[in-house]
Amino acid sequence: MKVASAGIKDGFFLDKYGSKGTEKIKGMPSLSFPFSIEDAPGNTVSFAAVFDDYDAVPVSGFCWIHWILANLKKTSVAEGESRNSKDFTEGLNSWHGVLDRFPASEATGYGGMAPPDKVHRYTLKVFALDCELDLKPGFALNDLVFAMMGHILDTAVLVGKYGPETS
């Protein structure tokens, strides 16, 4: 299985999908990037995805979750489809609770890249599953991980970079 994104050029996410973009919710980048899935197992019922930033650990103390979704039943997600798609269920991102600006209702879906210190590597992991998952909007990453156990048919990973705004 493979995952690709037209939102990545020369190894970097386009500016519009992060802090250098113009679409924001209370300062949080909110324009989700497109991605597509190829060569999934024939018995795939749905997909789940996790988009996160391990390079955030030294800065925030944890891996920053930018987007988690489940029950995707198609092989592509269009640009900006987060928060308005009926084709998948979205969970909480790490912007929830940041500076008390983001209640759970606003931190469900894509919360874009805004590295404060240097260029970060962002990882999109897509899982082909043999079932749909019993998850409600606003689920947490741990809910997704435990729900997927025993149901993962294949996994694909895509890594792209994004840098902070410059002064």
C-alpha positions in Angstrom: 0.0 0.0 0.0 1.2 3.5 -0.8 0.1 7.0 0.3 0.9 10.2 -1.6 0.0 13.9 -1.4 -0.1 16.6 -4.0 0.3 19.0 -1.0 4.0 18.1 -0.8 6.6 19.5 -3.2 10.3 18.6 -3.0 9.7 17.0 0.3 8.0 20.0 1.9 4.3 20.6 2.6 3.0 23.7 0.7 2.9 26.8 2.9 -0.9 27.0 2.8 -1.3 23.9 5.0 0.4 25.4 8.0 1.2 28.6 9.9 2.2 30.4 6.7 -1.2 29.8 5.2 -4.2 32.1 5.4 -7.0 29.7 6.5 -7.0 29.6 10.3 -9.3 29.1 13.3 -8.2 31.3 16.2 -4.7 31.3 14.8 -4.6 27.5 14.2 -3.9 26.6 10.6 -7.0 24.8 9.3 -6.7 24.0 5.6 -6.1 20.3 5.4 -3.9 18.8 2.7 -5.0 16.3 0.1 -3.8 12.7 0.1 -4.5 9.5 -1.9 -4.1 5.8 -1.2 -3.0 3.2 -3.7 -2.6 -0.6 -3.7 -4.7 -1.2 -0.6 -5.6 -4.8 0.2 -8.7 -6.0 -1.7 -10.5 -6.8 1.6 -10.1 -3.3 3.0 -13.4 -2.0 4.5 -12.1 1.3 5.7 -9.0 3.4 6.4 -7.8 5.3 9.4 -5.0 7.9 9.4 -2.8 9.7 11.9 -0.9 12.9 11.0 1.6 13.9 13.7 4.9 15.6 14.5 7.6 13.6 16.5 9.9 16.6 16.2 7.6 18.5 18.6 8.7 16.3 21.5 11.7 18.5 22.6 9.5 21.6 22.4 6.1 20.4 23.8 7.1 17.3 25.6 4.9 15.0 23.5 4.3 14.0 19.9 1.9 16.6 18.5 -1.2 15.2 16.9 -2.3 17.3 13.9 -5.1 15.2 12.5 -6.7 11.8 13.2 -9.5 10.2 11.2 -11.3 6.9 10.9 -13.9 5.2 8.8 -12.6 6.6 5.6 -14.3 4.5 2.8 -12.6 6.1 -0.2 -9.0 6.2 -1.4 -8.6 10.0 -1.5 -9.2 13.0 0.7 -9.4 16.4 -1.0 -7.8 19.6 0.0 -9.8 21.3 2.8 -12.0 18.3 3.3 -11.5 18.2 7.1 -14.4 19.6 9.1 -16.9 19.4 6.2 -16.7 15.8 5.0 -19.3 13.2 5.8 -16.9 10.5 4.4 -14.9 10.0 7.6 -14.9 10.6 11.3 -12.4 13.0 12.8 -10.8 12.9 16.3 -9.1 15.4 18.5 -5.9 17.1 17.6 -3.3 18.5 20.1 -4.5 22.1 19.6 -7.3 21.1 22.0 -6.6 23.0 25.2 -3.7 25.1 23.9 -3.8 28.5 25.6 -7.4 27.7 26.6 -8.4 28.8 23.0 -9.6 25.4 21.7 -12.5 23.5 23.2 -12.9 20.0 21.9 -15.5 21.1 19.3 -12.9 23.3 17.6 -10.0 21.0 17.9 -11.6 18.1 16.1 -10.2 17.7 12.6 -7.1 19.1 11.0 -5.0 21.4 13.1 -2.1 22.4 10.9 1.6 22.7 11.2 3.2 25.6 13.1 6.7 24.5 14.2 8.1 27.2 16.6 11.8 26.3 16.4 13.0 24.7 13.2 11.9 22.6 10.2 9.9 19.6 11.5 9.2 16.2 9.9 5.5 15.4 9.8 4.3 11.8 9.5 1.0 10.7 7.8 0.3 7.0 8.7 -2.6 5.4 6.9 -4.0 2.1 8.0 -6.1 -0.3 5.9 -8.7 -2.0 8.1 -10.9 -5.0 7.8 -13.9 -3.2 9.4 -15.4 0.1 10.3 -14.5 1.4 13.8 -17.0 2.3 16.5 -15.7 5.8 17.1 -17.7 9.0 17.5 -16.4 12.5 16.4 -13.9 13.9 18.8 -12.3 10.5 19.6 -8.8 10.5 21.1 -5.7 8.9 19.6 -5.8 6.1 22.3 -9.4 5.3 21.3 -8.2 4.9 17.7 -5.2 2.8 18.5 -7.1 0.3 20.6 -10.0 0.1 18.2 -7.7 -0.8 15.3 -6.0 -3.6 17.2 -6.5 -6.9 15.3 -8.0 -5.1 12.3 -4.9 -3.6 10.5 -4.4 -5.2 7.1 -1.6 -2.9 5.9 0.0 0.4 6.7 1.6 3.2 4.5 3.7 6.1 5.7 4.4 9.5 4.1 6.8 12.0 5.6 6.9 15.7 4.7 8.6 18.7 6.2 7.4 22.1 7.2 9.4 25.1 8.5 8.5 27.9 10.9 7.6 31.4 9.7 10.6 33.7 9.3 10.9 37.2 10.5 
